[in-house]
């Protein structure tokens, strides 16, 4: 518990409020958008004020596929948190599918981290150093705690990580 509080304080300290916007260490872009669709537990569609839309892949997490055990629950969790809400996306670039790889901030909360804490996704470590060391540490710790407490998908039998599921069934 103490470790989680320290990590939370570190994360909070790295978010700095300046001129009513948030600047996060390590991210080069920030956009304020409306979440107009939740595709699954780690992918959303957002719209800027100028009506431009972007597909966003949540950085540092990998949620079960919709056709996979716990996929629908993961999508529902993310929908309940941010669908129809204005969020801030912090990011550096896009993936090979042209999706923004971003960290979602809503009401000063890291939504990517929340998906892990609540047992709706895995920490996705194979992201080629796009995640800060603070986030990497916090996400690893959140997954370990969710797993130990059997929260969400960690309470299921025979869970298969999504990257293995995709390799086997696609």
Long-range contacts (C-beta under 8 A, 24 or more apart in sequence): 3-141, 4-141, 4-142, 4-145, 7-134, 7-137, 7-138, 7-141, 8-138, 10-134, 10-138, 11-110, 11-113, 11-134, 11-135, 11-138, 12-108, 14-132, 14-134, 15-105, 15-108, 22-88, 22-90, 22-105, 24-90, 24-103, 24-105, 25-132, 25-134, 26-92, 26-132, 27-90, 27-91, 27-92, 27-103, 28-91, 28-92, 29-89, 29-90, 29-91, 29-92, 30-88, 30-89, 30-90, 30-91, 31-88, 31-89, 32-86, 32-87, 32-88, 33-86, 33-87, 33-88, 33-89, 34-84, 34-85, 34-86, 34-87, 35-82, 35-83, 35-84, 35-85, 35-86, 35-87, 36-84, 37-83, 38-75, 38-78, 38-79, 38-82, 38-83, 39-75, 40-65, 40-66, 40-71, 40-74, 40-75, 40-78, 41-71, 41-74, 41-75, 41-77, 41-78, 41-115, 41-120, 41-121, 42-74, 42-78, 42-115, 42-121, 43-99, 44-78, 44-82, 44-104, 46-87, 46-89, 54-89, 54-99, 54-100, 55-97, 55-98, 55-99, 55-100, 56-89, 56-91, 56-99, 56-100, 56-101, 56-102, 56-104, 57-95, 57-97, 57-99, 57-100, 57-101, 57-102, 58-102, 58-103, 58-104, 58-111, 58-112, 58-115, 58-121, 59-91, 59-101, 59-102, 59-103, 59-112, 59-127, 59-130, 59-131, 60-103, 60-112, 60-123, 60-124, 60-127, 60-131, 60-135, 60-136, 60-139, 61-112, 61-115, 61-116, 61-121, 61-122, 61-123, 61-124, 61-139, 62-121, 62-122, 62-123, 62-124, 62-161, 62-162, 62-163, 63-115, 63-120, 63-121, 63-122, 63-162, 64-121, 64-153, 64-162, 64-165, 65-162, 65-165, 65-166, 67-169, 68-160, 68-162, 68-165, 69-153, 69-156, 69-158, 69-159, 69-160, 70-120, 70-152, 70-153, 70-156, 70-159, 73-120, 73-152, 73-153, 74-115, 74-120, 74-121, 74-153, 77-115, 77-118, 77-120, 78-111, 78-115, 78-120, 81-106, 81-111, 81-114, 82-106, 82-111, 87-111, 92-130, 93-130, 101-127, 101-130, 103-135, 110-135, 110-138, 112-139, 113-138, 113-139, 113-142, 116-142, 116-143, 116-146, 117-142, 117-145, 117-146, 117-151, 118-146, 118-151, 118-152, 119-146, 119-150, 119-151, 119-152, 119-153, 119-154, 119-155, 120-152, 120-153, 121-153, 122-161, 122-162, 124-163, 126-163
